[in-house]
Amino acid sequence: MIEAFKKLPTNKHAVFLGDGPWEEWMKEEAGKHANIHVLKPVSPEIVASYSSSADVGVSIANGKSLSYHYGLGNKIFEYSLAGLALIVSDIPEQRIYVENHARGWTIPACALELETLVRSLTRESIMARPERKRFPPSWETERQVLLSIFLELSNSPPSRVDQTL
């Protein structure tokens, strides 16, 4: 994200909330670029209120490990709860999530792709994206789906695997 935002006009801002192993480097880059900001961590209860001041939430995973390839990061749910449009990686679960639950875009995990997309965005183009269900799936909304799958599996005879070569 930082590599993309370093090349964007100063009216396109990236805000990073929290800390981590790249914090010092990120702060250095923020010091060089007026549109990159690194803020201190906040308590989980108020992350959505901070996020809701943005236009778009970005969650890019490279998908190199199966965990990332088939996963949905917490950021995606936090941004959805804050009512943001999303920019996510074009990997299976993230693509499906945006198609079914959120206004947004999927892109390859590439700084140039992010830069190109963000450069083209306006508030009008963001709002023109189709709106989906605002609230992400939760235990309350998905419990019956999961229980139905478990019931179906428990009533199915075990599958047989042919051991012959």
N, C-alpha and C positions, 0 to 999 in steps of 0.2 A: 504494500500500500504506500509506503513512504517513497519508494522509487517512482511510483505513478504520480503522487501528489507533488513531488519535487518539480515535475515538468508542467504542472497545471497552472492556470492563472490564479492569482491570489484571491479571487472571489470563490474559489472551490477549496473548502477546508476539510481537513481530516483531523479528528479529535480522538486521541487514544486515552482511555481511562484505565488506570491501574499501574501495575509494576510488573517486573519480570526480568529475565536474563538479558533482554535487549534494551532495557530502560535507559541506560546511559547513552548508548548510541542514538536511540530515538530522541532523547533530549538534545543531543548535539545537533541532529538534523533539524529539530524544531527551532533551535537557535539560529539556523541558517535560512529557514524558510518561513515566511510570515503566515502561511496557510496550514502549517502543521503544528499541532498542539498536543502536549502530553500533560495530563492532569493526574493528580494523586488518586489512589483508590478511594472508593466510597463504599458504604455498607450495602449489602445486596438489596436491602429493602428500597433503596433510592436509585438504583441503577436505571430502572425504567424511566424515572422522572428526568434524569440527566439525558438519557437517550432520546426522549420525546422531543427535545429541542432541535434535533437534527432533521434533515429531509430524507436521508437514506441511511440504512445500516448496512455495513459491508462485512461479510464473513467469507473469506477466501481460504480454502484448504487445498493443499496440493494433491490430495488423493493418492499419494504414493503408498501409504499403508492401507490395509483393508479397513482398519478402524476409521480413518479419515474418509476413505472412499465411500463407505456405506453409512457414515455417521451424520448426525445433525448436532452441531455445537450449541451450547447454551445461548450463545449470542443471537442465534437465529430466533429462538423463542423470546428472548428479552426484547429484541427489536420488534418482533410481532406484537408483543404485549404493549409496547410503546406506540404502536400504530404506524410504524415506519415502513416505507417501501424497502425492498432488500436487493442487494447485489450479492449473489452467492456463486460458488464454484459450479461449473457444469459437470457435476458428478451425480450419480443416480438419486440418492435420497434428497439432496438439496434441490435438484431440479424438480422432483416430484412435489416437494414441499411448496416451492414457489408456484408451481402450476395449480396446486389445489388449495393453498391456504393464504397466499400473500401476493401483494402487488410487487412486481419486481422483475429482475433480469438474472439470467445465468450466463456466466462467461468462463472461458478457460482461466486457470490460475496463472495469470501472466500480467506483469505490470503494464505492458503496452495495451492489452485488452481493457484493463481497468481505466487507464488514462484516457483511451479513446471514448469509452462509454461515459465516464464522468464529464469529460469535456463537452459532450453533446447534451447533457442533462440540463433542464430548466425545471422550475417548479411546475410549470404547465405540463411538460412532458412526463414528469413523475406522476402527476395526478391523472394523466390520460391513460396510464397503464390500467388494465382491468383490475378492479378490486375483488378480492376473494374474501373468504371467511376471515374476520379480523382476529379472532382468538385462536391460538394454536391448539392442536389436540392436547387433551389432558386425560388424566386417569378417569375423571368423571365422564368425559365424552367418549373415551375409547375402551372403557372397561368391558362393555358388552361384546365388542368385537373380539377382544383377546379371549374372553371366557368362551365365546362360541368356537374359536379355533381350538382351544384346549379340549372342549367337549367333543368336537369332531374328531380330533386326534385320539382321544381316549376311547371312542366307540369304534374306531377303525381296527380291523385285524392287523397284526404286525406284518410288515412287508417281508417277503422272503427274498433273500439275495442268493442267486445261483453261485455256488462256490466252485463249480467245475470250470476247468480251463479249456 
